Amino acid sequence: MITPTPPFPYFGGKYPISSTIWRYFGDVSHYIEPFAGSLGVLLGRPHSHSQIIETVNDKNCLIANFWRALQSDCDGVAQWANSPINEADLLARHGWIASQVEALRENIISNPHYFDIKIAGWWVWGQALWLGDGWCSAKISKRQMPSISTNKGIFKNESSRDIVDYLNRLSNRIKKVRVCCGDWQRVLSPAVIGTSKDIGIFLDPPYKGTEKVYGEVSVGVSQEVFEWAIERSSFPNLKIAVCGLNGDYDFPKDWIEIPWKSSGGFRSSNNLSRLKERIWFSPNCGDIQLSLFA
């Protein structure tokens, strides 16, 4: 079975280091990702894992709509996503989707069955072509050339890739994933976590100073995440990972700090930051780490 890669490039995505993350988490019975984005970590999960319960969330209604639509009508999404690269289409769709966001958000959060395949298909197509941040944001109106690369998102790998087949495989992978759209703490309540004895929680909030890239996330959320993680680090059923840059947080010494280097993303101004990437794992992940690397 070929593992589907993330369907769109996403600033701060963790797919490149997902294998390391799963070595620390192990085969948890419930995996929770409150800042889902492109689901890079979930899609990097080993096939041998049980994948009993998986819950993801993103406050961005365009992301939530894409995942919900893909679960329910993959062929419909593929129909709208399977388009050639065209600058005029990119600009026109950018403006049109931006004008639909408020209505989409209201429908997404008020109707558990609602999704829009046209928005989902056009959005994921443009996410692979748009340079920088601001895709489908009403605040961004400047004209720009599309990316002419066929190696990003749904265009990744060979240019002759069958987008329909790829999206079908991706849809099958996330068919049973629980997708939420709202504040990150909503998927970390006792009602969501339940009574699972082995829970992996991957916290990848916007890094300090980069909140505007994500559009719908308030400044200060990274500090809230840090405090939440520290307060629950001794819970025996929780394995917690927190992402950030070197110097962002002051975790206790019993947390495991893993440095890594990202690809640099799509903003050249962040090329130095990629050298300072860190993931901190709570003490409960220590046994997994020692058994693998001893």
Secondary structure as UniProt FT lines:
FT   TURN            11..12
FT   HELIX           15..17
FT   HELIX           18..25
FT   STRAND          30..33
FT   TURN            37..38
FT   HELIX           40..43
FT   TURN            47..48
FT   STRAND          53..57
FT   HELIX           61..72
FT   HELIX           74..81
FT   HELIX           87..110
FT   TURN            112..113
FT   HELIX           117..127
FT   TURN            128..129
FT   TURN            135..136
FT   TURN            138..139
FT   HELIX           153..155
FT   TURN            159..160
FT   HELIX           163..173
FT   TURN            174..176
FT   STRAND          178..180
FT   HELIX           184..188
FT   HELIX           190..193
FT   TURN            194..195
FT   STRAND          199..203
FT   TURN            208..209
FT   HELIX           211..214
FT   TURN            219..220
FT   HELIX           221..231
FT   TURN            232..234
FT   TURN            236..237
FT   STRAND          238..245
FT   TURN            246..247
FT   TURN            253..254
FT   STRAND          256..260
FT   TURN            265..266
FT   HELIX           268..270
FT   TURN            271..272
FT   HELIX           273..276
FT   STRAND          277..281
FT   HELIX           283..285
FT   HELIX           286..293
//
